[in-house]
Amino acid sequence: MPILIDGLKNLEYRGYDSSGVVILDKNGASITRSVGRVQNLEARLEDGGVELNGVIGIAHTRWATHGKVSEENAHPHRDCRGQIFVVHNGIIENYKELKTELAKEGHQFFSETDTEVLAHLIEKHYKPEDGVTLFVAVRSALREIRGTYGIAVVSSLEPSKIIAARNSSPLILGIGATGNIVASDASAIVHQTKDVVYLKDEEIVELTADNFKIETLGSAITTRAPERLEWDAETIKKGGHEHFMHKEIFEIPETIKNSTRGRMIIDDGMAKLGGIESIKEKLLGIERLKLIACGTASYAARVGEYMLEEYAGIPT
């Protein structure tokens, strides 16, 4: 637990609206989620007197995209039986079709998120009694997914491993002397180890305390030696830049790329805005828009004013 909380705190500078953690131990799985800052999650753990003594777990901080800010929508998400837990960065484009299909098969959903669909899809493929491992089930589920993801998955039925995978959303493995770790950013793991392996798109990894194996979604085995990070935690947060303002300026091209990833339908010249699909009919009835902003956001609003009036024909 201290390692997971430390990792979340090292990512606080990115911003988020909720957080959560699940720990596996001999008694099964203990999951705790909270709205707001990581300190709210810590308080919830302390107030609940939760004894979290496991040596394996996953944690996450979230910006709401699908569904409102709530504990139900915070990660980790679980399957129907409460045996499989998932954290996820990215957007699953075909989650509505998958959710409809899974609901027909009897799956009950607890949140409004696209991520929860992945937990249920893994459950559908997971057949440990037939020799289908969590690793195989996650890979099978990802073959049905369209979109972007950086995920970590655990199961109380295989409580000694984490399955992680990425597609257009960063993931990094930390290889340590007393255990291994996976995160979306080096700043979350540098306190534990500086020996790292960067996952590539459409790769999936099975991580245990003393080993890891990487394969592609096409089942090809991949070998990669760890690299050595030469930076400390503060330097990693700054990405080698002299200060954060300098870093933010030079990150703009990557930021733009990340913000549009999974949201552009290139062939149609259209954008996919998953967060507003559920209120599409209401939006079509809008007669006037007001954009309220300050600072640099006000400049973006000025541009938006012209674009909305030109393309949507709505007084703005």
C-alpha positions in Angstrom: 0.0 0.0 0.0 2.7 2.6 0.8 4.3 2.0 -2.6 1.0 2.5 -4.4 0.1 5.6 -2.5 3.6 7.0 -3.1 3.2 6.4 -6.8 -0.1 8.2 -7.0 1.3 11.2 -5.1 4.2 11.4 -7.5 1.6 11.8 -10.3 -0.5 14.4 -8.5 1.0 17.2 -10.6 -0.9 15.9 -13.6 -4.3 16.5 -12.0 -7.3 14.2 -11.5 -10.7 14.0 -9.9 -10.8 10.6 -8.1 -8.5 7.8 -7.1 -8.7 4.2 -6.0 -6.7 1.1 -5.0 -7.1 -2.7 -4.8 -4.9 -5.0 -2.8 -4.8 -8.8 -3.0 -3.9 -10.9 0.1 -4.7 -14.3 1.5 -8.3 -13.2 2.3 -9.0 -12.1 -1.3 -9.3 -8.5 -2.6 -9.8 -5.2 -0.7 -10.9 -2.3 -2.9 -11.2 1.4 -1.8 -12.1 4.4 -3.9 -12.6 8.1 -3.3 -13.4 11.3 -5.0 -10.9 14.1 -4.9 -7.2 14.1 -3.9 -5.1 11.1 -2.9 -5.2 12.3 0.7 -9.0 11.7 0.6 -8.2 8.1 -0.4 -5.7 7.8 2.4 -8.3 9.2 4.9 -10.9 6.7 3.7 -8.4 3.8 4.2 -7.6 5.1 7.7 -11.2 5.8 8.7 -12.3 2.3 7.5 -9.5 0.7 9.5 -8.8 -1.4 6.5 -5.9 -3.9 7.0 -4.2 -4.0 3.7 -1.3 -6.3 4.1 -1.0 -7.8 0.6 2.1 -7.6 -1.5 0.4 -7.1 -4.8 -2.1 -4.4 -5.9 -3.0 -1.7 -8.5 -4.0 1.9 -8.0 -5.1 4.8 -10.3 -6.1 8.5 -10.5 -8.7 9.5 -13.0 -10.0 12.5 -15.0 -13.7 11.8 -15.7 -14.4 11.2 -19.4 -17.2 8.6 -19.4 -19.6 9.3 -16.6 -19.7 11.8 -13.7 -17.1 12.2 -11.0 -18.1 9.5 -8.4 -16.8 6.6 -6.4 -18.7 4.2 -8.7 -16.9 5.6 -11.7 -13.4 5.7 -10.1 -10.9 3.0 -10.9 -10.2 0.1 -10.2 -13.2 -1.5 -11.9 -14.2 -5.1 -11.4 -16.1 -7.9 -13.0 -19.5 -9.4 -11.8 -17.9 -11.8 -9.4 -15.4 -9.3 -7.9 -12.4 -11.4 -8.9 -10.9 -9.3 -11.7 -9.8 -5.7 -11.2 -8.7 -3.3 -13.9 -7.1 0.2 -14.1 -7.0 1.9 -17.5 -5.7 5.1 -19.2 -7.2 5.8 -22.6 -10.5 5.4 -24.4 -12.3 2.3 -25.6 -14.1 3.4 -28.8 -16.4 0.4 -29.1 -17.4 0.1 -25.5 -21.1 0.7 -26.2 -21.4 -2.2 -28.6 -19.4 -4.5 -26.2 -21.5 -3.4 -23.2 -24.8 -4.1 -25.0 -23.5 -7.6 -26.0 -22.2 -8.4 -22.5 -25.5 -7.1 -20.9 -27.5 -9.5 -23.1 -25.2 -12.3 -21.8 -26.2 -11.4 -18.2 -23.3 -9.1 -17.1 -24.4 -6.5 -14.6 -22.6 -3.1 -14.7 -21.9 -0.9 -11.7 -20.5 2.3 -13.4 -20.9 4.6 -16.5 -17.3 4.0 -17.7 -15.8 2.4 -20.7 -13.2 0.8 -18.6 -15.6 -1.5 -16.7 -16.5 -3.1 -20.0 -12.9 -4.4 -20.2 -13.2 -6.1 -16.8 -16.4 -7.9 -17.9 -14.8 -8.8 -21.2 -11.8 -10.4 -19.5 -14.2 -12.3 -17.2 -16.0 -13.7 -20.2 -12.7 -15.1 -21.6 -11.2 -16.1 -18.2 -11.6 -19.9 -17.7 -9.0 -21.0 -15.2 -10.7 -24.4 -14.7 -10.0 -25.0 -18.5 -6.4 -23.8 -18.3 -7.2 -20.3 -19.7 -5.0 -18.0 -17.6 -5.5 -14.4 -16.8 -2.7 -13.5 -19.3 -4.5 -15.3 -22.1 -7.9 -13.9 -21.1 -6.6 -10.3 -21.1 -5.0 -10.8 -24.5 -8.2 -12.3 -25.9 -10.2 -9.4 -24.6 -7.8 -6.8 -26.0 -8.2 -8.3 -29.5 -11.9 -7.3 -29.3 -11.1 -3.7 -28.2 -10.9 -0.7 -30.5 -9.2 2.4 -29.0 -6.3 3.3 -26.7 -5.2 1.8 -23.5 -2.6 1.5 -20.8 -4.0 -1.1 -18.5 -3.0 -3.1 -15.4 -5.1 -6.2 -14.4 -5.1 -8.4 -11.3 -7.2 -11.4 -10.2 -7.8 -12.9 -6.8 -7.6 -16.3 -8.5 -4.0 -15.6 -9.5 -2.8 -13.4 -6.7 0.9 -13.4 -7.6 0.9 -11.5 -10.9 -0.1 -8.3 -12.7 -1.0 -8.3 -16.4 -0.4 -5.0 -18.2 -0.7 -3.9 -21.8 -0.5 -0.8 -23.8 -1.7 0.7 -27.1 -1.0 4.4 -27.7 -0.9 5.1 -23.9 2.5 4.8 -22.1 3.5 2.0 -19.7 6.8 1.4 -18.1 8.0 -1.6 -16.1 10.3 -1.1 -13.1 12.6 -4.0 -12.4 13.6 -4.1 -8.7 15.7 -6.2 -6.4 12.8 -6.9 -4.0 9.9 -6.8 -6.5 8.7 -5.5 -9.9 6.3 -2.6 -10.7 4.4 -1.1 -13.6 3.2 2.5 -14.1 2.2 5.0 -16.7 5.1 7.3 -15.8 8.7 6.9 -14.6 8.1 9.4 -11.8 5.7 6.9 -10.1 8.3 4.2 -9.8 11.7 5.9 -9.4 11.6 5.7 -5.6 11.5 1.9 -6.0 13.9 1.3 -8.9 15.8 2.9 -11.7 16.0 -0.2 -14.0 13.1 0.1 -16.4 11.6 -1.5 -19.5 9.4 0.6 -21.8 6.4 -1.4 -23.3 5.6 -0.8 -27.0 2.2 -0.6 -28.6 0.2 -3.8 -28.7 2.5 -5.5 -26.2 1.2 -7.4 -23.1 3.3 -8.3 -20.1 2.9 -10.8 -17.2 4.7 -9.4 -14.2 5.5 -11.3 -11.0 7.7 -10.3 -8.0 10.9 -11.7 -9.6 10.2 -12.1 -13.3 8.4 -10.7 -16.4 7.5 -11.9 -19.8 6.4 -9.8 -22.8 4.4 -10.9 -25.8 2.6 -9.1 -28.6 -1.2 -9.4 -29.0 -0.3 -11.7 -31.9 1.4 -14.0 -29.4 5.0 -13.3 -30.6 7.5 -13.5 -27.7 9.5 -10.3 -27.1 12.8 -9.9 -25.1 14.1 -6.6 -23.9 16.9 -5.7 -21.5 16.1 -3.1 -18.8 17.5 0.4 -19.3 18.9 2.6 -16.5 17.3 5.8 -15.5 19.9 8.4 -14.6 17.4 11.0 -13.2 16.0 11.4 -9.7 12.3 11.7 -9.0 12.2 15.5 -9.2 14.2 15.6 -12.5 11.9 12.9 -14.0 8.9 15.1 -13.2 10.6 17.9 -15.1 11.6 15.6 -17.9 15.2 17.0 -18.0 14.0 20.6 -18.4 15.2 23.4 -16.2 11.8 24.2 -14.8 8.1 23.1 -15.3 7.2 26.1 -17.5 10.0 25.2 -19.9 8.8 21.6 -19.9 5.2 22.5 -20.6 6.2 24.6 -23.6 8.2 21.8 -25.2 5.6 19.2 -24.4 2.9 21.0 -26.4 3.3 18.8 -29.6 3.1 15.6 -27.6 0.2 17.0 -25.5 -1.8 17.8 -28.7 -1.1 14.3 -30.0 -2.1 12.7 -26.7 -5.3 14.8 -26.4 -6.5 13.7 -29.9 -5.4 10.1 -29.7 -8.4 7.8 -29.9 -10.7 10.7 -30.7 -10.0 11.2 -34.4 -11.8 9.3 -37.2 -9.3 10.0 -39.9 -11.1 8.4 -42.8 -14.3 10.5 -42.2 -12.5 13.7 -41.2 -14.5 13.6 -37.9 -13.8 13.7 -34.2 -15.2 11.2 -31.7 -16.1 12.8 -28.4 -17.1 9.9 -26.2 -18.0 12.0 -23.2 -20.8 13.8 -24.9 -22.4 11.0 -27.0 -25.0 10.3 -24.3 -26.4 13.8 -24.6 -26.2 14.1 -28.3 -29.9 14.9 -28.8 -29.9 17.6 -26.2 -26.8 19.2 -27.9 -28.7 19.3 -31.2 -31.3 21.6 -29.6 -28.8 24.2 -28.4 -29.6 27.7 -29.8 -26.8 29.7 -28.2 -23.4 29.0 -26.5 -21.4 31.0 -23.9 -17.7 30.2 -23.5 -16.3 31.3 -20.1 -12.6 31.2 -19.6 -9.6 33.1 -18.3 -5.9 33.2 -19.1 -4.7 31.1 -22.0 -8.0 29.3 -22.0 -9.7 32.6 -23.0 -7.6 32.6 -26.2 -8.8 29.0 -27.0 -12.3 30.2 -26.4 -11.8 33.1 -28.9 -10.8 30.5 -31.5 -13.6 28.3 -30.5 -16.1 31.1 -30.9 -15.2 31.5 -34.6 -15.1 27.7 -35.2 -18.5 27.0 -33.5 -20.2 29.8 -35.4 -18.7 28.7 -38.7 -19.0 25.0 -38.5 -22.0 24.5 -36.2 -23.9 27.7 -37.1 -24.6 28.4 -33.4 -24.3 32.0 -32.1 -21.4 31.9 -29.6 
